[in-house]
């Protein structure tokens, strides 16, 4: 009897604990969003943004044109944050699906050579963009907004 009561109690207590896990991901054929955060050395935010817009944003646009991504949005915070939680730019990319977000793009190298024929300048400027970067992290996000009925 004690074992039955213990099992029943355990199943009641364990259910909410399991529900607190990671959010569910959408279906494989649904759009998939990832937020990319960039924290730049203080005083170099404009330099980073200029290099990003020159040497990375055109590649992202090209990938959108190819159909692998749905869209790209670049944002900066309106107010200051504490240094430990500060980020300077958030780039939200909506991919066609989770597979497109988590697999290498076989066309990327071709796009890079097509967009930047002067590869030496491109590589030098990309190196500089990462030199002034303090931190970068990616956060896949799941839309849990209820659908309209």
N, C-alpha and C positions, 0 to 999 in steps of 0.2 A: 504494500500500500504506500509506504514511504517513497519507494522508487517511482511509482506512478505519479504521485503528487510532485516529486522533484522534477520529473520529466515534463509535466504540465507547466510547472512554474518556469522551468528553463525555456520552454518554447514560447511562453508569453513574454519573457524578458528579452530573449534573443531577437525576436522579430523587429522591435524598434532599433536595435543595434545594427542589424543588417541594413535597415532602411537608411541609415546615416552614411552609407558608403558613397563612392563617387557617383555623380549624376549619370543617368543613362545617356548614351549617345544615340543620335538619330539613325535612321535606316541608312544602309550603305549607299543608296542612291539619292540621298538628301544632301543639300548644301551643308558644308562643314566650315566653321569659323575658327580662326586662330588669331589671338592678339599678340603682337610682338612689341615688347617694351624696350626702350633704349634710354639709358642714363649716361649722360655725356659729362666729361670734365667741365667743371664750372668755368664759364666764360667762352666755351667753344660750341655752344648750342647752334648758333647761326652757321658756323663753318660745317658742322656735322649735317645740318639740314640741307645746305647747298650741295654738299657732296652726295648725300642720299638722293636728292632730286635729280642730280646730274647722272649719277652712276648706278643707281639701283631702281629708282622709280620707273624709268623707261623699260627696264627688263620686266618689272611687274606688269606694266601695261601690255607688253608684248604677250605675256603669258595669259592675261585676260583675253586678248584678241584670239589666242589659240583655243580658248574654251576651257582650259584647265582650271581657271579661276573665274569667279563671277564678278568680283569687285575688290577694290583696294581703297581704304580710307586712312588718312593720316591725321592725327590729332595731337594737340599739346594741351596740358592742363591750363586752366584759366587762373588758378591760384597757386601759391607756393605750398610745398609740403615740407615735412621734416626731412632732413637729409637721408635718414635710413629708409624712408618710404618714397623718396623722390624718384620720379621718372620724367624725362623731358619730351619724349615722343612715343605715341602708341600707333602702331600700324595694324589695322584690322584687315585681314584677308579672308574673304569668303571663297572657299574652294567649291568646285562642282560637287565633290563628295569627299568622304574621308580617305579614300584610296589616293586621290589626287594630292591630298594634303600630306600624306605619309610616305609617298614614294618619290624617288628622284625623277626629275623631268628630263627625259632623254633629249629634248630639244634645247635645253638651257645653254650648253656650250656654243651651239650654233647661233643662238640668239645673241649671246655676248659678243661673238666675233662679228656678227652682222651689225650690231648697234655701235660697237666701238672698234673700228679698224685699227686705231692706234692703241694696241694692247699694252704697251709699256706705260703710257699715260694713265690708262684705265687701272692697271694694277697698282701703280704708285698712288693714285688718288683713293682707291679702295683701301690700301694699306693705311693711308692717313686717316680715313674715316674710322677704321678700327683702332688706331693709336689713341684717338681722343675719346674713345668709348670706355666708360667705366664698368658698365654692366649691361647685359642683354638677356632677356628671358622671354620664353614663349608660353602662352597660356591658351590651350584649346578651350573653347567655351561651347556650351550646349544651350540652345534656346529651349526653355521650358514653358514658354508662354502658351496658355491653353488656346486651342483652336476655337474659332467662333462656330457656334452651332446654329 
